[in-house]
């Protein structure tokens, strides 16, 4: 039994591990992609339910979810509990404010839309949600 497992591992799994690198397969979200997703999220928040008529509600929900999840996770990963606070988000857990300022920042800085979204979210939070 062990020999069969070892044979299967060497024949199938080990070569796969050598050739695949999940880090190379991951793409970072760009500012443009975040901007597009967050505009849809704001449309949904504003009860317009997405102004783009060519997409289904399902796809709009996915885009809104990507935006909300990205902004929430960026806040949590950029702002560890023991780190010096560079920004202070409102504590009401309403994502409309942070998403609205991200969209505003990206709209006002189109030259930065090719940068990683994480960098742009951090810049936005530091500008609009200063702890001062």
ZANURO-502868 format. One record per atom (N, C-alpha, C): residue number from 1; residue in one letter; chain; x, y, z. Coordinates in pm, whole numbers, plus 50000, padded with zeros to 5 digits. Layout:
<recs>
REC  num  residuo  cadena      u      v      w
REC  NUM        a       A      X      Y      Z
...
</recs>
This chain:
<recs>
REC  num  residuo  cadena      u      v      w
REC    1        x       A  50082  49880  50000
REC    1        x       A  50000  50000  50000
REC    1        x       A  50087  50126  50000
REC    2        x       A  50190  50127  50083
REC    2        x       A  50279  50241  50090
REC    2        x       A  50351  50261  49957
REC    3        x       A  50391  50150  49893
REC    3        x       A  50461  50161  49765
REC    3        x       A  50370  50223  49658
REC    4        x       A  50241  50186  49660
REC    4        x       A  50147  50243  49563
REC    4        x       A  50130  50392  49585
REC    5        x       A  50119  50431  49712
REC    5        x       A  50105  50574  49743
REC    5        x       A  50231  50650  49699
REC    6        x       A  50346  50596  49732
REC    6        x       A  50472  50659  49696
REC    6        x       A  50485  50671  49544
REC    7        x       A  50447  50566  49473
REC    7        x       A  50451  50568  49327
REC    7        x       A  50356  50675  49272
REC    8        x       A  50233  50681  49324
REC    8        x       A  50136  50781  49279
REC    8        x       A  50185  50922  49310
REC    9        x       A  50244  50938  49428
REC    9        x       A  50296  51069  49467
REC    9        x       A  50406  51113  49371
REC   10        x       A  50500  51025  49346
REC   10        x       A  50612  51058  49258
REC   10        x       A  50568  51082  49114
REC   11        x       A  50468  51007  49069
REC   11        x       A  50425  51016  48931
REC   11        x       A  50334  51136  48904
REC   12        x       A  50245  51165  48996
REC   12        x       A  50143  51267  48970
REC   12        x       A  50158  51395  49052
REC   13        x       A  50172  51382  49180
REC   13        x       A  50166  51499  49268
REC   13        x       A  50297  51576  49270
REC   14        x       A  50408  51510  49286
REC   14        x       A  50537  51577  49296
REC   14        x       A  50568  51663  49173
REC   15        x       A  50550  51612  49051
REC   15        x       A  50575  51698  48935
REC   15        x       A  50484  51821  48931
REC   16        x       A  50360  51803  48976
REC   16        x       A  50268  51917  48981
REC   16        x       A  50319  52024  49078
REC   17        x       A  50369  51981  49193
REC   17        x       A  50422  52076  49291
REC   17        x       A  50543  52152  49237
REC   18        x       A  50622  52086  49155
REC   18        x       A  50740  52151  49100
REC   18        x       A  50705  52254  48992
REC   19        x       A  50599  52228  48919
REC   19        x       A  50567  52315  48805
REC   19        x       A  50467  52424  48838
REC   20        x       A  50389  52409  48943
REC   20        x       A  50288  52511  48971
REC   20        x       A  50335  52599  49084
REC   21        x       A  50314  52725  49065
REC   21        x       A  50346  52822  49169
REC   21        x       A  50225  52914  49183
REC   22        x       A  50144  52896  49286
REC   22        x       A  50023  52975  49299
REC   22        x       A  50050  53124  49313
REC   23        x       A  50168  53161  49358
REC   23        x       A  50198  53303  49372
REC   23        x       A  50204  53373  49237
REC   24        x       A  50250  53303  49135
REC   24        x       A  50256  53362  49003
REC   24        x       A  50118  53370  48939
REC   25        x       A  50028  53283  48979
REC   25        x       A  49895  53281  48921
REC   25        x       A  49807  53391  48975
REC   26        x       A  49839  53443  49093
REC   26        x       A  49756  53546  49154
REC   26        x       A  49787  53682  49092
REC   27        x       A  49683  53750  49054
REC   27        x       A  49698  53886  49006
REC   27        x       A  49651  53981  49114
REC   28        x       A  49717  54092  49125
REC   28        x       A  49676  54193  49221
REC   28        x       A  49567  54279  49159
REC   29        x       A  49471  54314  49240
REC   29        x       A  49363  54401  49195
REC   29        x       A  49421  54540  49167
REC   30        x       A  49389  54596  49053
REC   30        x       A  49437  54729  49019
REC   30        x       A  49337  54834  49067
REC   31        x       A  49382  54957  49068
REC   31        x       A  49292  55067  49103
REC   31        x       A  49174  55076  49009
REC   32        x       A  49196  55049  48880
REC   32        x       A  49087  55054  48783
REC   32        x       A  48981  54949  48813
REC   33        x       A  49025  54827  48845
REC   33        x       A  48930  54720  48877
REC   33        x       A  48852  54752  49005
REC   34        x       A  48922  54804  49105
REC   34        x       A  48854  54842  49229
REC   34        x       A  48756  54955  49203
REC   35        x       A  48795  55053  49124
REC   35        x       A  48709  55166  49089
REC   35        x       A  48581  55117  49021
REC   36        x       A  48594  55030  48924
REC   36        x       A  48477  54977  48854
REC   36        x       A  48385  54901  48949
REC   37        x       A  48442  54817  49033
REC   37        x       A  48361  54739  49127
REC   37        x       A  48293  54828  49231
REC   38        x       A  48366  54928  49281
REC   38        x       A  48309  55012  49385
REC   38        x       A  48203  55108  49331
REC   39        x       A  48211  55147  49206
REC   39        x       A  48103  55228  49147
REC   39        x       A  47973  55149  49147
REC   40        x       A  47981  55021  49115
REC   40        x       A  47862  54936  49117
REC   40        x       A  47810  54922  49259
REC   41        x       A  47901  54905  49355
REC   41        x       A  47860  54894  49496
REC   41        x       A  47786  55019  49541
REC   42        x       A  47836  55136  49503
REC   42        x       A  47767  55260  49541
REC   42        x       A  47632  55272  49475
REC   43        x       A  47621  55229  49349
REC   43        x       A  47490  55228  49283
REC   43        x       A  47391  55142  49360
REC   44        x       A  47437  55027  49405
REC   44        x       A  47349  54938  49481
REC   44        x       A  47313  55000  49615
REC   45        x       A  47411  55060  49683
REC   45        x       A  47383  55127  49810
REC   45        x       A  47282  55240  49792
REC   46        x       A  47291  55310  49680
REC   46        x       A  47202  55424  49654
REC   46        x       A  47066  55381  49602
REC   47        x       A  47039  55253  49605
REC   47        x       A  46911  55196  49562
REC   47        x       A  46888  55208  49412
REC   48        x       A  46993  55234  49337
REC   48        x       A  46981  55234  49191
REC   48        x       A  46996  55092  49137
REC   49        x       A  47046  55003  49222
REC   49        x       A  47067  54863  49188
REC   49        x       A  47152  54844  49063
REC   50        x       A  47250  54931  49048
REC   50        x       A  47344  54919  48937
REC   50        x       A  47292  54992  48815
REC   51        x       A  47368  55087  48771
REC   51        x       A  47322  55167  48656
REC   51        x       A  47355  55101  48523
REC   52        x       A  47443  55002  48523
REC   52        x       A  47480  54936  48399
REC   52        x       A  47371  54835  48364
REC   53        x       A  47304  54855  48255
REC   53        x       A  47190  54770  48220
REC   53        x       A  47229  54642  48148
REC   54        x       A  47354  54629  48108
REC   54        x       A  47395  54510  48032
REC   54        x       A  47437  54395  48124
REC   55        x       A  47454  54419  48253
REC   55        x       A  47496  54314  48344
REC   55        x       A  47376  54264  48424
REC   56        x       A  47382  54140  48460
REC   56        x       A  47276  54087  48544
REC   56        x       A  47296  54133  48688
REC   57        x       A  47191  54124  48767
REC   57        x       A  47202  54160  48908
REC   57        x       A  47303  54072  48979
REC   58        x       A  47315  53949  48937
REC   58        x       A  47411  53857  48996
REC   58        x       A  47554  53910  48980
REC   59        x       A  47588  53950  48859
REC   59        x       A  47724  54001  48834
REC   59        x       A  47747  54132  48908
REC   60        x       A  47644  54214  48917
REC   60        x       A  47658  54339  48991
REC   60        x       A  47682  54311  49139
REC   61        x       A  47612  54210  49191
REC   61        x       A  47633  54172  49331
REC   61        x       A  47774  54121  49355
REC   62        x       A  47828  54048  49259
REC   62        x       A  47966  54000  49271
REC   62        x       A  48062  54119  49275
REC   63        x       A  48044  54214  49186
REC   63        x       A  48132  54331  49183
REC   63        x       A  48123  54410  49313
REC   64        x       A  48000  54429  49362
REC   64        x       A  47981  54502  49488
REC   64        x       A  48047  54427  49602
REC   65        x       A  48033  54294  49602
REC   65        x       A  48094  54213  49707
REC   65        x       A  48245  54218  49703
REC   66        x       A  48302  54220  49583
REC   66        x       A  48448  54233  49570
REC   66        x       A  48493  54365  49629
REC   67        x       A  48423  54472  49597
REC   67        x       A  48459  54604  49649
REC   67        x       A  48449  54607  49801
REC   68        x       A  48335  54568  49855
REC   68        x       A  48315  54572  49999
REC   68        x       A  48416  54484  50072
REC   69        x       A  48435  54364  50022
REC   69        x       A  48531  54274  50085
REC   69        x       A  48672  54327  50078
REC   70        x       A  48707  54387  49966
REC   70        x       A  48842  54438  49949
REC   70        x       A  48867  54555  50044
REC   71        x       A  48772  54647  50051
REC   71        x       A  48789  54764  50138
REC   71        x       A  48793  54720  50284
REC   72        x       A  48706  54627  50323
REC   72        x       A  48706  54579  50462
REC   72        x       A  48837  54507  50494
REC   73        x       A  48881  54420  50405
REC   73        x       A  49004  54345  50434
REC   73        x       A  49127  54435  50428
REC   74        x       A  49125  54534  50341
REC   74        x       A  49237  54628  50337
REC   74        x       A  49248  54701  50469
REC   75        x       A  49134  54740  50524
REC   75        x       A  49135  54807  50654
REC   75        x       A  49192  54716  50761
REC   76        x       A  49152  54591  50761
REC   76        x       A  49197  54498  50864
REC   76        x       A  49344  54461  50849
REC   77        x       A  49392  54447  50728
REC   77        x       A  49532  54407  50710
REC   77        x       A  49628  54526  50715
REC   78        x       A  49581  54643  50677
REC   78        x       A  49666  54761  50682
REC   78        x       A  49669  54823  50822
REC   79        x       A  49579  54779  50907
REC   79        x       A  49562  54842  51036
REC   79        x       A  49564  54738  51148
REC   80        x       A  49679  54671  51170
REC   80        x       A  49683  54570  51276
REC   80        x       A  49658  54633  51414
REC   81        x       A  49615  54551  51507
REC   81        x       A  49575  54601  51638
REC   81        x       A  49686  54675  51713
REC   82        x       A  49808  54630  51700
REC   82        x       A  49917  54689  51778
REC   82        x       A  49996  54795  51701
REC   83        x       A  49954  54831  51582
REC   83        x       A  50028  54928  51501
REC   83        x       A  49982  55069  51532
REC   84        x       A  50069  55163  51503
REC   84        x       A  50032  55305  51515
REC   84        x       A  49923  55334  51413
REC   85        x       A  49820  55400  51455
REC   85        x       A  49707  55427  51367
REC   85        x       A  49739  55542  51272
REC   86        x       A  49734  55514  51144
REC   86        x       A  49753  55614  51041
REC   86        x       A  49619  55674  50998
REC   87        x       A  49512  55603  51025
REC   87        x       A  49378  55648  50990
REC   87        x       A  49279  55582  51085
REC   88        x       A  49161  55642  51096
REC   88        x       A  49058  55591  51186
REC   88        x       A  48924  55589  51112
REC   89        x       A  48882  55471  51074
REC   89        x       A  48753  55458  51006
REC   89        x       A  48640  55473  51108
REC   90        x       A  48524  55520  51064
REC   90        x       A  48410  55528  51154
REC   90        x       A  48377  55389  51209
REC   91        x       A  48330  55385  51332
REC   91        x       A  48305  55255  51396
REC   91        x       A  48164  55203  51374
REC   92        x       A  48086  55265  51286
REC   92        x       A  47947  55223  51267
REC   92        x       A  47931  55104  51172
REC   93        x       A  48041  55053  51118
REC   93        x       A  48040  54937  51026
REC   93        x       A  47961  54962  50899
REC   94        x       A  47932  55084  50865
REC   94        x       A  47865  55117  50739
REC   94        x       A  47973  55138  50634
REC   95        x       A  47972  55057  50531
REC   95        x       A  48078  55061  50431
REC   95        x       A  48057  55168  50325
REC   96        x       A  47942  55235  50326
REC   96        x       A  47918  55337  50223
REC   96        x       A  48020  55449  50228
REC   97        x       A  48053  55496  50347
REC   97        x       A  48149  55606  50360
REC   97        x       A  48286  55571  50306
REC   98        x       A  48348  55463  50357
REC   98        x       A  48479  55426  50304
REC   98        x       A  48478  55397  50154
REC   99        x       A  48374  55331  50105
REC   99        x       A  48368  55302  49961
REC   99        x       A  48351  55431  49881
REC  100        x       A  48268  55522  49931
REC  100        x       A  48247  55650  49861
REC  100        x       A  48376  55729  49850
REC  101        x       A  48456  55732  49956
REC  101        x       A  48581  55810  49947
REC  101        x       A  48684  55740  49860
REC  102        x       A  48682  55607  49857
REC  102        x       A  48772  55535  49766
REC  102        x       A  48736  55569  49622
REC  103        x       A  48607  55567  49590
REC  103        x       A  48563  55603  49454
REC  103        x       A  48600  55747  49423
REC  104        x       A  48578  55837  49519
REC  104        x       A  48612  55979  49499
REC  104        x       A  48761  55996  49472
REC  105        x       A  48845  55930  49553
REC  105        x       A  48989  55941  49534
REC  105        x       A  49030  55887  49397
REC  106        x       A  48979  55770  49362
REC  106        x       A  49018  55710  49234
REC  106        x       A  48967  55793  49116
REC  107        x       A  48850  55851  49129
REC  107        x       A  48796  55936  49023
REC  107        x       A  48881  56061  49005
REC  108        x       A  48932  56116  49115
REC  108        x       A  49013  56237  49111
REC  108        x       A  49160  56212  49078
REC  109        x       A  49201  56087  49076
REC  109        x       A  49341  56053  49047
REC  109        x       A  49349  55943  48942
REC  110        x       A  49298  55967  48821
REC  110        x       A  49297  55861  48718
REC  110        x       A  49437  55815  48678
REC  111        x       A  49537  55898  48698
REC  111        x       A  49673  55860  48663
REC  111        x       A  49727  55750  48754
REC  112        x       A  49659  55723  48866
REC  112        x       A  49705  55621  48960
REC  112        x       A  49628  55489  48947
REC  113        x       A  49535  55480  48854
REC  113        x       A  49449  55362  48844
REC  113        x       A  49524  55234  48808
REC  114        x       A  49646  55246  48760
REC  114        x       A  49724  55127  48727
REC  114        x       A  49800  55073  48849
REC  115        x       A  49799  55145  48959
REC  115        x       A  49868  55101  49080
REC  115        x       A  49787  54992  49150
REC  116        x       A  49853  54916  49238
REC  116        x       A  49779  54815  49315
REC  116        x       A  49670  54881  49401
REC  117        x       A  49556  54818  49405
REC  117        x       A  49443  54874  49480
REC  117        x       A  49476  54890  49628
REC  118        x       A  49557  54800  49684
REC  118        x       A  49590  54810  49827
REC  118        x       A  49662  54940  49859
REC  119        x       A  49751  54982  49770
REC  119        x       A  49823  55108  49789
REC  119        x       A  49725  55225  49786
REC  120        x       A  49633  55220  49692
REC  120        x       A  49538  55329  49675
REC  120        x       A  49437  55337  49790
REC  121        x       A  49396  55223  49841
REC  121        x       A  49305  55223  49957
REC  121        x       A  49376  55281  50079
REC  122        x       A  49500  55243  50100
REC  122        x       A  49577  55296  50213
REC  122        x       A  49592  55448  50201
REC  123        x       A  49625  55498  50082
REC  123        x       A  49638  55642  50061
REC  123        x       A  49506  55713  50088
REC  124        x       A  49398  55654  50038
REC  124        x       A  49266  55713  50055
REC  124        x       A  49229  55722  50203
REC  125        x       A  49249  55614  50275
REC  125        x       A  49214  55613  50417
REC  125        x       A  49297  55714  50495
REC  126        x       A  49425  55725  50463
REC  126        x       A  49511  55821  50533
REC  126        x       A  49468  55965  50507
REC  127        x       A  49417  55992  50388
REC  127        x       A  49373  56129  50354
REC  127        x       A  49236  56160  50415
REC  128        x       A  49140  56072  50397
REC  128        x       A  49002  56101  50435
REC  128        x       A  48964  56059  50577
REC  129        x       A  49040  55971  50636
REC  129        x       A  49006  55924  50770
REC  129        x       A  49124  55942  50865
REC  130        x       A  49183  56059  50861
REC  130        x       A  49296  56089  50948
REC  130        x       A  49251  56081  51094
REC  131        x       A  49339  56034  51181
REC  131        x       A  49305  56020  51323
REC  131        x       A  49321  56151  51401
REC  132        x       A  49355  56257  51335
REC  132        x       A  49380  56385  51404
REC  132        x       A  49258  56438  51470
</recs>
